[in-house]
Amino acid sequence: KSMVAVFFSLPWPWHLLHGFETTFPLPLQWLHGCILTTWPKKDCWTYLISPDPWQDGQSEGVDPAAEPLPLQPPQGSNRFIFTVFVIPLKISSRVKAILILRSAPRAVLGPRLLPPPPKKLPKPEEEKNFFSNVYVHGSGTGFHQQLMANNSLTLGFSATAMHYVSERPCLIENHVHMTGANENEKQLFKHQANKDWETILLNRSKEMINGGRFICINFGIDEKGRCLGNTGGHVMFNNFAKNWKQLENQGLITNQEFINATFTQHYRTLEEFKKPFENKDSVISKSGLVLKSCETMITDCPYKIHYLKNKDTMSSEEYARTLIPTMRSWSETVFKNALIDRSENEINEIVDKFYDLYIEEVSNDPEGHAMDYVHVIMDIEKIS
């Protein structure tokens, strides 16, 4: 499709305040978008771009049919970049995305005639044709580093990602996660997480334009001390530590292998998230970032909800065999990488045994076992 801008004016000669903005063609064209994802154990981006070929941008010029009055609301062209960092199914993976929006109107004079969304997703055999105009590109940069050019980011979004610290400050001797560490270990993780949070924010500040926004949804600790898998009932990370220690007591793993299973994570509190913004002399405040809002949210475990709604037809073992695999999907690499000088078969057997202990426990008594999400939601703006 082509775009044409016509420059013409009536009446002639020019009158005071004569001339108005218009956009051609109408209706607005479908937007281009990109989605980025990461393969496990490789930090690379994947871009999906649609539609193809690239469409010409909207053109802005003098409306040939415009009289001096009444004034018409103008239409402008803007560029938005939308970035997502997500920890989906594997602990070693990240998901990132860019969305580019062009020619967004400031005012609409009539209904926008956009094509309706598809009524249903394509069948597997239809996907090739359905996504024939989507192309994949990759780039290997993590979110602790600067990802984009200076002053290029309009809208950034990160979900369930930045609780991962850039490096593990120590090994935890008697637990697997900082939430169960001793005070000295907790302080080391807190110090590393504070440095990383400052680095993350400074890099986002470099990328963002003035007026740009960064929406960050992160795992954290809420006002009541709750966090992922710890919202009442059994504590997920305590169960991880208990079952991993049981394998040590049975002689299946060594004490060093128990210690090696330390998650490279820190769950920040509300105070830790807010601190860089509260000091007006901090490097974050001086970079132009302000915290517009900060709140917490709990999302009930969907496996728990499904089980509670179907207890008459669903056994506790069936519940365990749906709940524990989703925990395993993002945690098992921690335990596999903790094992030293073992064959692949031996590693798999040990890790299978580890998660089987958890399945057995939930099967015997499912009460209080779940993985509710606890998020801290922030709206950050760059004002200068």
C-alpha positions in Angstrom: 0.0 0.0 0.0 1.2 3.5 -0.7 0.6 6.8 1.2 0.0 10.1 -0.5 0.1 13.6 1.0 -1.6 16.4 -1.0 -0.5 19.9 -0.3 -3.1 22.4 -1.5 -5.0 25.3 0.0 -8.2 27.2 -0.4 -9.0 30.1 -0.3 -6.1 31.9 -1.9 -4.2 33.9 -0.8 -3.5 32.4 2.6 -5.7 33.6 5.5 -4.7 34.0 9.1 -4.5 30.5 10.8 -5.3 28.8 7.6 -4.1 25.3 7.0 -4.8 22.0 8.9 -3.3 18.7 9.4 -4.7 15.6 7.8 -3.6 12.0 7.3 -3.9 9.9 4.2 -4.9 7.1 3.7 -7.7 6.3 6.1 -8.5 4.2 8.0 -5.3 3.9 10.0 -3.1 1.0 8.9 -2.4 -2.1 11.0 0.5 -1.5 13.3 3.9 -3.2 13.1 5.0 -5.1 16.2 7.9 -7.2 17.4 8.0 -10.0 20.0 11.3 -11.2 21.5 11.9 -14.4 23.3 14.8 -16.5 24.6 15.8 -20.1 24.3 16.8 -21.7 27.7 20.5 -21.3 28.7 21.1 -18.8 25.9 20.4 -15.1 26.4 19.2 -14.1 23.0 16.3 -12.1 21.8 13.8 -13.1 19.1 11.9 -10.6 17.1 8.6 -11.3 15.4 7.6 -8.6 12.9 4.2 -8.2 11.3 2.8 -7.3 8.8 5.0 -7.8 5.8 6.0 -6.0 3.7 6.6 -2.8 5.8 3.9 -0.3 5.3 4.5 3.4 4.4 4.0 5.7 7.3 1.0 8.1 7.6 1.6 11.4 5.9 0.8 14.8 7.4 0.0 17.9 5.4 -2.6 20.6 4.6 -6.1 19.4 4.2 -7.2 20.5 0.6 -10.8 20.7 1.7 -10.3 22.7 4.9 -11.8 26.2 5.3 -10.3 28.5 7.9 -13.1 27.5 10.4 -13.9 25.4 12.2 -10.5 24.2 13.5 -9.8 20.5 13.0 -8.1 18.3 15.6 -4.7 17.4 14.2 -3.2 14.0 13.8 0.4 13.3 14.6 3.0 10.5 14.2 4.5 8.9 17.3 6.9 6.1 17.8 6.6 3.7 20.7 8.9 0.9 21.8 7.5 -1.7 24.2 9.9 -3.9 26.0 9.1 -7.1 28.0 11.3 -9.1 30.3 9.7 -12.3 31.6 10.8 -15.4 33.3 8.5 -18.0 31.7 9.0 -21.7 31.9 12.7 -22.1 32.6 14.9 -20.5 35.1 17.5 -19.9 32.4 15.2 -18.1 30.0 14.0 -14.5 29.5 11.4 -13.1 27.3 11.7 -9.6 25.9 9.5 -7.7 23.4 9.4 -4.6 21.3 6.2 -3.0 20.0 6.4 -0.1 17.5 3.3 2.0 17.0 3.1 4.6 14.3 0.7 7.4 13.4 -1.4 7.3 16.6 -4.0 10.1 16.3 -4.4 12.7 19.1 -8.1 13.0 18.3 -10.6 10.9 16.3 -13.3 12.6 14.3 -15.1 9.4 13.5 -15.1 5.7 14.2 -11.8 3.9 13.5 -12.4 1.1 11.0 -9.8 -1.4 12.1 -10.1 -5.0 11.0 -11.6 -7.3 13.6 -9.3 -9.7 15.5 -9.3 -13.4 14.4 -12.2 -15.3 16.0 -10.0 -18.3 16.9 -6.3 -19.3 16.8 -5.1 -21.3 13.9 -4.8 -25.0 14.0 -1.2 -26.4 14.0 -1.4 -27.3 10.4 -2.6 -23.8 9.5 0.1 -21.9 11.5 2.6 -21.8 8.7 0.3 -19.8 6.5 -1.3 -17.8 9.4 2.2 -16.5 10.4 3.7 -16.4 7.0 4.5 -12.6 7.4 6.3 -13.0 10.7 10.1 -13.0 10.9 12.4 -13.8 13.7 15.6 -11.9 14.7 17.8 -12.3 17.8 20.1 -10.3 20.0 22.0 -11.5 23.1 21.7 -8.8 25.8 20.4 -9.2 29.3 18.2 -6.6 31.1 21.0 -5.7 33.6 22.7 -4.0 30.6 21.5 -1.2 28.3 19.3 -2.8 25.6 18.5 0.1 23.3 19.9 3.4 22.0 19.7 6.5 24.2 16.4 8.3 24.1 14.7 5.7 22.0 12.3 4.0 24.5 8.8 5.3 24.9 7.1 2.5 26.8 8.9 -0.3 28.6 7.3 -3.3 30.3 9.0 -5.9 32.5 7.2 -8.8 34.2 8.5 -11.4 36.6 12.1 -11.1 35.7 14.2 -8.6 37.7 14.3 -10.7 40.9 17.3 -12.4 39.3 20.5 -10.8 40.4 23.4 -10.3 38.0 25.7 -12.6 40.1 25.3 -14.8 43.1 26.9 -13.0 46.1 27.4 -16.2 48.1 26.2 -19.7 48.6 23.4 -20.3 51.2 24.5 -23.1 53.6 21.3 -24.3 55.2 18.6 -23.3 52.6 18.2 -22.9 48.9 16.7 -19.3 48.7 17.5 -16.0 50.2 14.1 -16.0 51.9 15.4 -18.8 54.2 19.0 -17.6 54.5 20.7 -16.5 57.6 21.0 -12.7 58.3 24.6 -12.4 56.9 23.6 -14.2 53.7 20.5 -12.1 53.3 22.5 -8.9 53.6 24.9 -10.0 50.9 22.0 -10.8 48.6 20.3 -7.5 49.5 23.5 -5.5 48.7 23.8 -7.2 45.3 20.1 -6.7 44.5 20.3 -3.0 45.4 23.3 -2.5 43.1 21.5 -4.3 40.3 18.3 -2.3 40.8 20.3 0.9 40.5 22.0 -0.4 37.3 18.7 -1.5 35.8 17.0 1.8 36.4 20.0 3.9 35.1 20.1 1.8 31.9 16.3 2.2 31.4 16.7 5.9 32.1 19.3 6.2 29.3 17.0 4.4 26.9 13.8 6.3 27.7 12.7 9.5 26.1 11.4 12.4 28.2 7.9 11.5 29.1 8.6 7.8 28.6 7.1 5.2 31.0 8.5 2.0 32.4 6.0 -0.5 33.9 7.7 -3.0 36.1 5.9 -6.0 37.6 8.3 -7.9 39.8 8.3 -10.7 42.3 8.8 -9.2 45.7 7.8 -9.3 49.4 4.6 -7.4 50.2 3.5 -5.5 53.3 2.6 -8.7 55.1 5.9 -10.5 54.4 4.3 -12.7 51.7 6.2 -13.8 48.6 5.9 -16.4 45.8 4.7 -19.7 47.3 4.5 -18.2 50.8 1.0 -16.7 51.2 -0.2 -19.0 54.0 0.1 -22.7 54.5 3.2 -24.5 53.3 6.2 -22.4 52.1 7.4 -23.6 48.7 11.1 -22.7 49.1 11.1 -24.3 52.6 9.8 -27.5 51.0 12.5 -27.3 48.3 15.2 -27.0 51.1 13.7 -29.8 53.2 13.5 -32.3 50.3 16.9 -31.4 49.0 18.3 -31.9 52.5 16.5 -35.3 52.7 18.5 -36.5 49.7 21.7 -35.5 51.5 20.6 -37.4 54.6 19.9 -40.4 52.4 23.4 -40.2 50.9 22.2 -39.4 47.4 23.9 -36.0 47.3 26.8 -34.5 49.2 26.7 -31.5 51.6 28.5 -29.4 49.0 25.8 -30.3 46.4 23.1 -29.3 48.9 24.9 -25.9 49.3 25.4 -25.4 45.6 21.6 -25.3 45.1 21.4 -21.6 45.8 18.9 -19.6 43.7 20.4 -16.5 42.1 17.4 -14.5 43.2 16.5 -11.7 45.6 12.9 -10.7 46.5 13.0 -7.0 47.2 10.6 -5.4 49.7 8.5 -2.3 48.8 11.1 -0.2 50.7 13.9 -1.6 48.6 12.0 -0.9 45.4 11.1 2.7 46.4 14.4 3.7 48.0 16.2 5.0 44.9 13.3 7.4 44.1 12.8 8.7 47.6 16.2 10.4 47.8 16.1 13.4 45.5 19.9 13.5 45.4 20.3 9.9 44.3 21.7 9.1 40.8 18.3 7.6 39.9 16.4 10.9 40.8 19.1 12.9 39.0 18.7 10.8 35.9 15.1 12.0 35.6 13.2 9.0 36.8 10.2 9.4 39.2 8.1 6.7 40.8 4.4 7.4 39.9 3.0 4.5 41.8 4.0 1.3 43.6 1.6 -1.3 44.9 1.4 -5.1 45.5 -0.9 -7.7 44.1 -1.5 -11.4 44.8 -2.5 -13.8 42.0 -4.0 -17.0 43.3 -2.4 -20.2 42.0 -4.5 -21.4 39.1 -3.8 -25.1 39.9 -5.1 -24.6 43.4 -8.2 -22.9 42.1 -8.9 -25.7 39.7 -8.4 -28.3 42.3 -10.7 -26.6 44.8 -13.4 -26.3 42.2 -13.1 -30.0 41.2 -12.3 -31.8 44.5 -15.2 -34.2 43.9 -13.7 -35.5 40.7 -10.0 -34.7 41.1 -7.7 -36.7 43.4 -5.0 -35.1 45.6 -2.4 -37.0 43.6 -3.8 -35.5 40.3 -3.5 -32.1 41.9 0.1 -32.8 43.0 1.0 -34.0 39.5 -0.2 -30.7 38.0 1.2 -28.4 40.6 4.7 -29.7 41.1 5.6 -29.9 37.4 5.0 -26.1 37.0 7.3 -25.5 40.0 9.9 -27.8 38.4 9.7 -26.0 35.0 11.6 -23.0 36.3 13.5 -24.4 39.2 15.1 -27.7 38.1 18.2 -26.2 36.5 19.2 -24.9 40.0 19.3 -28.4 41.3 20.8 -30.1 38.2 23.6 -27.5 38.2 24.3 -28.1 41.9 25.4 -31.7 41.2 29.1 -32.3 40.8 30.8 -34.8 38.4 27.8 -36.9 37.7 26.5 -38.5 34.5 23.4 -37.1 32.8 21.4 -40.2 33.8 22.4 -39.9 37.4 21.5 -36.2 37.5 18.1 -36.9 36.0 17.5 -39.7 38.5 18.4 -37.5 41.5 16.3 -34.6 40.4 13.3 -36.8 39.6 13.6 -38.3 43.1 13.7 -34.7 44.5 10.4 -33.7 42.9 8.8 -37.0 43.5 9.2 -36.3 47.3 7.2 -33.1 46.8 4.6 -34.9 44.8 4.2 -37.5 47.5 3.8 -34.9 50.2 1.1 -33.0 48.3 -0.7 -36.3 47.4 -0.8 -37.3 51.0 -2.2 -33.9 52.2 -2.8 -31.1 49.6 -4.0 -28.6 52.2 -1.9 -25.4 52.1 0.2 -26.4 49.1 0.1 -23.9 46.2 2.2 -21.3 44.3 0.4 -18.0 44.6 2.2 -15.1 42.9 3.1 -11.9 44.9 4.0 -9.0 42.6 5.2 -5.5 43.2 3.8 -3.2 40.4 5.6 0.0 39.6 4.9 2.8 37.2 8.0 4.8 36.5 8.3 8.0 34.4 11.2 9.9 33.0 10.5 13.6 33.3 13.8 15.1 32.2 
